[in-house]
Amino acid sequence: MSDSSGDAAEGDGEPSTADEIRWAAFDVLVERGFDDFTTHAVADAAGVSQSLVHHYYDTKEDLVFSMFTNGLDHLTEEVRERADSDDPRERLLELARFMLREPEGDDVVEFSRMLLEIEAQAPYDDRLREAVEYDSEFLEEFVADAVAEGIESGQFRDVEPEPFAVTFVAAIRSGQNRRAIFADDASVEPVRDGLEAMIDDYLTEGDP
């Protein structure tokens, strides 16, 4: 799901001004939360004038939407790159481990906090709700395809792929929210263990 605002670089691979404003917006959002997120604060963080921020993004909501959808585009690319095993079980495990990976610096925690802030606003903003839905549908389809492939090959038992996918992604979301709130791996590790159990104890053992 792409937003075209300022995606083109301004020369030879350099980030565009719009890109730099989006990055500054991300920092402001995770540090202050949505209620204290202002275009003035973003301008200060980016080292540009507030009028320049509004040149690229008419409103605070436009900026948040652009920042979020740009982040989702990068996320979907990373999921495809990192969870690409030919084995359906491994592909599901890779997805869970990547989405709930241990923090290396603050990036994982900050991204989780950005998601939590955006999801909290989605009920009140049609565009954000559609973007969150797009992200969920991508992940659910990714999981359902792996489950269907595992069923066809005989690796997984015969279950309904879509309900499993919805539950699996919901557990991932819960783990990301725990990461955002508690900012430690101890709160997320049980979710990773639970997701692995969903694969090995539910998909591969016993009768439905």
C-alpha positions as CSV (number, residue, x, y, z in Angstrom):
1,M,0.0,0.0,0.0
2,S,1.9,3.0,-1.2
3,D,1.6,6.7,-0.7
4,S,3.3,8.7,-3.4
5,S,4.0,11.8,-1.3
6,G,7.7,12.6,-1.8
7,D,8.7,9.0,-2.6
8,A,11.1,10.1,-5.3
9,A,14.6,11.0,-4.1
10,E,15.8,14.5,-4.8
11,G,19.0,13.2,-6.5
12,D,21.3,10.3,-6.8
13,G,19.7,8.1,-4.2
14,E,19.5,10.8,-1.5
15,P,16.4,10.8,0.6
16,S,13.9,13.4,-0.4
17,T,12.7,16.2,1.9
18,A,9.4,14.4,2.2
19,D,11.3,11.2,3.3
20,E,13.2,13.2,6.0
21,I,9.9,14.7,7.3
22,R,8.4,11.2,7.5
23,W,11.3,9.9,9.5
24,A,11.1,12.9,11.8
25,A,7.4,12.3,12.2
26,F,8.1,8.7,13.2
27,D,10.5,9.9,15.9
28,V,8.0,12.4,17.2
29,L,5.1,9.9,17.3
30,V,7.0,7.2,19.2
31,E,8.4,9.7,21.7
32,R,5.3,11.8,22.3
33,G,2.3,9.7,21.3
34,F,-0.5,10.8,18.9
35,D,-2.1,13.4,21.3
36,D,1.1,15.4,21.4
37,F,2.1,14.8,17.8
38,T,2.1,18.1,15.9
39,T,3.4,19.3,12.6
40,H,5.3,22.0,14.5
41,A,7.1,19.3,16.5
42,V,7.9,17.4,13.3
43,A,9.2,20.5,11.7
44,D,11.6,21.1,14.6
45,A,12.7,17.4,14.6
46,A,13.3,17.6,10.8
47,G,15.1,20.9,11.0
48,V,12.7,22.5,8.5
49,S,9.9,25.1,8.6
50,Q,6.4,24.2,9.5
51,S,5.3,25.6,6.1
52,L,7.6,23.2,4.4
53,V,6.0,20.3,6.2
54,H,2.6,21.5,5.0
55,H,3.9,21.9,1.5
56,Y,4.3,18.1,1.4
57,Y,1.5,17.1,3.8
58,D,-1.6,19.2,4.1
59,T,-2.6,18.1,7.6
60,K,-1.2,16.2,10.5
61,E,-3.5,13.3,9.5
62,D,-2.0,13.2,6.0
63,L,1.5,13.0,7.4
64,V,0.6,10.2,9.8
65,F,-1.1,8.3,7.0
66,S,1.9,8.7,4.7
67,M,4.4,7.7,7.4
68,F,2.4,4.6,8.2
69,T,1.7,3.4,4.7
70,N,5.4,3.9,3.8
71,G,6.4,1.8,6.8
72,L,3.9,-0.9,5.8
73,D,5.5,-1.1,2.3
74,H,8.9,-1.7,3.9
75,L,7.4,-4.2,6.3
76,T,5.8,-6.3,3.5
77,E,9.1,-6.3,1.6
78,E,11.0,-7.5,4.6
79,V,8.5,-10.2,5.4
80,R,8.8,-11.6,1.8
81,E,12.6,-11.5,2.1
82,R,13.0,-12.9,5.6
83,A,10.2,-15.5,5.6
84,D,10.9,-17.2,2.3
85,S,11.6,-20.8,3.2
86,D,10.3,-23.5,0.9
87,D,9.1,-25.4,3.9
88,P,5.6,-24.2,5.2
89,R,6.4,-24.8,8.9
90,E,9.7,-23.0,8.7
91,R,8.0,-20.1,6.8
92,L,5.5,-19.6,9.6
93,L,8.2,-19.8,12.2
94,E,10.4,-17.3,10.3
95,L,7.4,-14.9,10.2
96,A,6.8,-15.2,13.9
97,R,10.4,-14.8,14.8
98,F,10.9,-11.8,12.5
99,M,7.8,-10.0,13.6
100,L,8.6,-10.6,17.3
101,R,12.4,-10.6,17.1
102,E,14.5,-9.4,20.0
103,P,15.3,-5.7,19.9
104,E,18.6,-4.7,18.4
105,G,18.7,-1.1,19.7
106,D,15.4,0.7,20.0
107,D,14.1,0.2,16.4
108,V,11.8,-2.8,17.2
109,V,10.3,-1.2,20.2
110,E,9.8,2.1,18.4
111,F,8.1,0.4,15.4
112,S,5.8,-1.5,17.8
113,R,4.9,1.7,19.5
114,M,4.2,3.4,16.2
115,L,1.8,0.5,15.3
116,L,0.1,0.7,18.6
117,E,-0.5,4.5,18.3
118,I,-1.8,4.1,14.7
119,E,-4.1,1.2,15.6
120,A,-5.6,3.3,18.5
121,Q,-6.5,6.0,16.0
122,A,-7.8,3.7,13.2
123,P,-11.4,3.4,14.6
124,Y,-11.7,7.2,14.0
125,D,-10.0,7.6,10.7
126,D,-11.1,5.8,7.6
127,R,-7.8,5.9,5.8
128,L,-5.9,4.6,8.8
129,R,-8.4,1.8,9.3
130,E,-8.0,0.8,5.6
131,A,-4.2,0.8,6.0
132,V,-4.4,-1.4,9.1
133,E,-6.8,-3.7,7.3
134,Y,-4.4,-3.9,4.3
135,D,-1.5,-4.9,6.7
136,S,-3.6,-7.5,8.5
137,E,-4.9,-9.0,5.2
138,F,-1.4,-9.2,3.8
139,L,-0.1,-11.1,6.9
140,E,-3.2,-13.3,7.1
141,E,-3.0,-14.2,3.4
142,F,0.7,-15.0,3.9
143,V,-0.1,-17.4,6.8
144,A,-3.1,-18.9,5.1
145,D,-1.0,-19.7,1.9
146,A,1.6,-21.4,4.0
147,V,-1.0,-23.5,5.9
148,A,-2.7,-24.5,2.6
149,E,0.6,-25.5,1.1
150,G,1.4,-27.6,4.2
151,I,-2.0,-29.3,4.1
152,E,-1.6,-30.1,0.4
153,S,1.8,-31.6,1.0
154,G,0.6,-33.7,4.0
155,Q,2.8,-31.8,6.5
156,F,-0.2,-30.2,8.2
157,R,-3.5,-31.7,9.1
158,D,-6.6,-30.6,7.4
159,V,-7.7,-27.4,9.1
160,E,-9.4,-24.2,7.7
161,P,-6.4,-22.0,6.7
162,E,-8.2,-18.6,7.1
163,P,-9.4,-18.9,10.7
164,F,-6.0,-20.2,11.7
165,A,-4.3,-17.3,9.9
166,V,-6.5,-14.7,11.6
167,T,-5.7,-16.2,15.0
168,F,-2.0,-16.5,14.3
169,V,-1.7,-12.9,13.1
170,A,-3.8,-11.7,16.1
171,A,-1.2,-13.4,18.4
172,I,1.6,-11.6,16.6
173,R,-0.2,-8.3,17.1
174,S,-0.6,-9.1,20.8
175,G,3.1,-9.7,21.0
176,Q,3.9,-6.5,19.2
177,N,1.6,-4.6,21.6
178,R,3.4,-6.2,24.6
179,R,6.7,-5.1,23.1
180,A,5.4,-1.5,22.7
181,I,4.1,-1.3,26.3
182,F,6.8,-3.2,28.2
183,A,9.8,-2.7,25.9
184,D,11.4,-6.0,26.9
185,D,11.8,-9.4,25.4
186,A,10.6,-11.3,28.5
187,S,7.0,-10.1,27.8
188,V,7.2,-11.3,24.2
189,E,8.9,-14.6,24.6
190,P,5.8,-16.5,25.8
191,V,4.0,-15.2,22.7
192,R,6.7,-16.6,20.4
193,D,6.5,-19.9,22.3
194,G,2.7,-19.9,21.9
195,L,3.0,-19.3,18.2
196,E,5.4,-22.2,17.8
197,A,3.0,-24.4,19.8
198,M,0.2,-23.4,17.4
199,I,2.2,-24.7,14.6
200,D,3.6,-27.9,16.1
201,D,0.8,-28.9,18.5
202,Y,-2.2,-27.8,16.4
203,L,-1.2,-28.0,12.8
204,T,0.9,-31.1,12.9
205,E,-0.5,-33.3,15.6
206,G,-3.8,-35.0,16.4
207,D,-7.1,-34.8,14.7
208,P,-9.0,-31.6,14.2
